[in-house]
Amino acid sequence: MTLSRSDASRQLEGAGLRAKRALGQNFVVDANTVRKIARLANVDNHGHVLEIGAGLGSLTLALAETGAQVTAVEVDDNLIPLLRENVDPIDNITIVHADAMKLNWNELLAGGDQWALVANLPYNVATPLVADVLDFVPQVQRMLVMVQKEVGERFCASPSTEAYGALSVKVAFHATARIAGIVPPTVFLPKPNVDSALVEIVRHAQPIDADINQKELFSLVRMGFAKRRKMLRGSLAGRVTPEQFEEADIVPTARAEELSVHDWMRLARIVNGVGQ
């Protein structure tokens, strides 16, 4: 069972509710879409699945159909009664009423050491949430997230492309990412003005560099991309010397978008006195 557009509309109207723009709410109301997400997430053999932004529970129900143990997080006080009504009879779903940006991850994920995160992420939390999970929540080994297409392209972008930025470098440091599908506005209630992308993010089996100071690395990356149209000798002025550019084999007239994650790591090591 999943929720149709008419089901969702009826439930919201019956409770006197509407989607909240401030929370970036666009509910998925198409059975084929949520089942496709559950299939692509490949969670039927996965013990623990975390869903962020469960909403009315349409995707939650599709994930539960696979047999996975689903922990569904929802922040909206008003939606919790409807969500419980839709999913509570199902014993492999646990609802957590919380703000995903303020979660105690160790407490929430104490039931296992390998989790998959599957979510239709609101636009206002997609980027910081994925970045935080990659940085601080190693228990989450895989993600399949539905985000605005533009955001999804940034997650997956390669060097020297328009979408490539500091976020792309962070994702590449921790994981491999690909766009697994494009989702049209017609499957949402209300309909957004843009397409969405399904992005699969799989954490590296071994850290790309377990010893590097990640805080210093990403600080350097953010500084470089803050003025992405400038040459690196300008955007990193006062932080990187000409001699350090030369030692790292980085052309100072290059721009931030031209450097791969390995280039940034090499430069960060030299700037922080670690060497190559």
N, C-alpha and C positions, 0 to 999 in steps of 0.2 A: 504493500500500500504506500502510495505517495500522495502529495496534495496537488490538485489541479488548480488552475486559475480561479475557477468558480468557488472551489473549497476555500482557498485563501481569502478571496474577497468576502465571502459570506462570514468567515470567522472574524476577520478584522472589523467588518461593519457591525456584526453582532456585539462586539466588545467596544464599539465606538472608537476604534483605533484607525490610524493611517500610518503608512511608512514614514519614518522620521528622517528628514533630510540631514539633520545634525549628526545622526548615527550612520549615515551613508547606507540606509536600508533599501535594498532591492531584492525582494524575495524570489527565489527560483521556483517557478510554478509549472514546470514541464517534466513529466515523468521520464520521458526519454533522456532528457539532459541529466537528471540526477542519477539515473541508472548508468549512463555513460560515464559520469564522473566516478561512481563507485567501481565500475569495471576498470577504468584506466588507473585508478588508485591501487588496484591489485591488493586489496586488503583482506580477501577472504581467508588467506593463510597467515594473516598478521594478527598477533594477539591483541594489540592495543592501538586504537585509533582515536585521535583527538580532533574534534571539530570545533572550530572557532566561529562564533556568530551563527548559532543554530537557527535563529529566527523562529519560524513556525514548525520547523522540523522536517521539511520535505527531503532535504539531503540526508538528514539524520536517519530517516526511515530507510532510504535506499542503502545507506552504509550498513545498517543493522540487518538488512536482508541478506548480506553476504555472510553473516554469522560472526563478524568481528565484534569485539567488545568496544563500544563507542562511548567516549566521554564527550558530551556536548556542552560547550560553554556559551552562555548567552548573558548579555549585560542588561538588556531592557526589562525593567520591572514589569511593565505592562504585558510583555509577550510571554513571560514565564508561565502564567496559568494556561495559555493556549498551547504552548509547547508541551507542558506536562499532560494536558488533555490528549494531545496527539500521540505521544510516545510512551507515556508512563506504563501502559500495560505490557510493554516489551522489556523482557528482563535483561537484555544485553545492551541497554542504553542507560547511562548515568548522566543526569543533568546537573550542571554546575552553574549557579547564578553568580557571575563574577565579571569584572572588567578584564579582558584579555591582556591589556597593557599593565595590569597591576597584579598579575598572578604570582603566587608562590609556586614556581615551576617544580621544585623538588618535592613539595608536598602533593601537588596535583598528579605528578607522574610517578609517584612512589610505587605504583602497582607493577612496574616493569621497566626494563632498561632500554628497550627498543620500541619506539613509537612511530606511527605514521600520522602526519597532520594533513587533514583534508578539509578544505574550507572554501566557502564563497565569502571572500574577505571584503568588508566595507572599504571604500576608497580611502577613507581617512586613517585607517590603521594598517593597510596592506604593507607599505614599505617599512615602517618602523617595526612592525611585528615580525616580519620575515627576517629582518636584520638582527633583531634581538634573539630570535630562535637560533639562527646560525651562530651567533656569537656566544650565547650563554646556555643553550639547552641542547647539549649533545645527545640526550636521550631520544630526541626527534631525529631519526635517521633519514626520513623521506618526507617530502611534502608534495601535495597536489593542490594548488590554490587557484581559484578563479579570481582574476583581478582585471582592472581596466586594461585593454589591449596595450596601451602606451606603457603602462607600468610593467606588464609582462615582458615587453620587448626590452626594457631596461634590465630586468633580471637576467636575461639570456644573451645580451649583446656582446659582440666581439670587438676587439680593438679596431680603431679607425672606422667605426660606424657612428651614425648620428645618435643612436640610442645609448651608446657606451658611456658609462660614467662611473662615479665612485661606488654606486650600488652594484654595478656589474663586476667591479673588481672584488668587492666583498663576497659576492656570490661565488665567483670563480675561485677565490681563496678556500672557501669551505666546501664547495660542492660543484656538481655539474648540473646544468639547467637547460631545459628545452621547452618550447611551446608545443603542447600536446594537442591543442585544438583551439578553434575560434568559436565563440558563443555569441549569437546575435541578441539584440535587445529584446526580441519578441518573447523570450522565455522568462522574462522577469516581470514582477509586479512591484512598483510601477516600472515602466520601460525606461531604461537609461538612454542617454543620447549617443552612446558610443558602444562599439563592440567590446566584448570581454575576451580574455585569453585564459586558457587552462595552462598553467605552468607546472611542470614536473621538476622538482629540485631534489637531487639525491646527494647526500653528504658523502664526501670522500671516505673510503674505507680506512685510510690512514691520513693524518693531517699532512697538508702539502708542505708545512714546515712547523713542527711542533715547538721549536725553540724561539722563533721570532717574536718580538714584542708587538703584539697585534694592535695595542693602543697607539703606539708610535707609528706603526705602518699605516693604519687607516687615517690617523691625523695628517700624515704627509699626503696621502691620496686625496683627502678632502680639500687640503690646501691647494693641491695642483688643479683640481677640477673646479674650485671656486671661481676661477677666472679662466675657463677652459679655452677661450679664444686666444689667450696670451701664450707666448712661448714659455717653456718651463723655466728658463732663466729669469723671466719676469714673475710668473706666478709663484715660484718657489724662492724668490729673492729673500735673502736674510736667513734662509733655512738650509739651502744647499749651495755649496761653493762651486766655482768652476772646476776645481781639482776633484771634488767628489763626483761631479757629473762625469768627468773623464775616467775616474777609477771605476765607476759603475758601467762604463761603456754606454752612456746615455747622451745623446746629442742635445745640448741645451737649447737648441732652436726648435726642438720637437714640441708638440703639444701633449697635454695630459692624455688625450684620447688615443694617442699612438702607442702608449706603453701597455704591455701585457701585465698580468698579475705578477709574473716572474721578474719583469723589469722593475716594478714597484718594490718588490721584496728586496731585490739586489741593491737598489738605491737606498732603501730604508736601513738596511744593515750597515751600509757605509756611513750614512749620515749619523747613525747612532753609535758609531765606533765599534761595530761588531766585525766588519769585514765580510768578505764573500765566503 
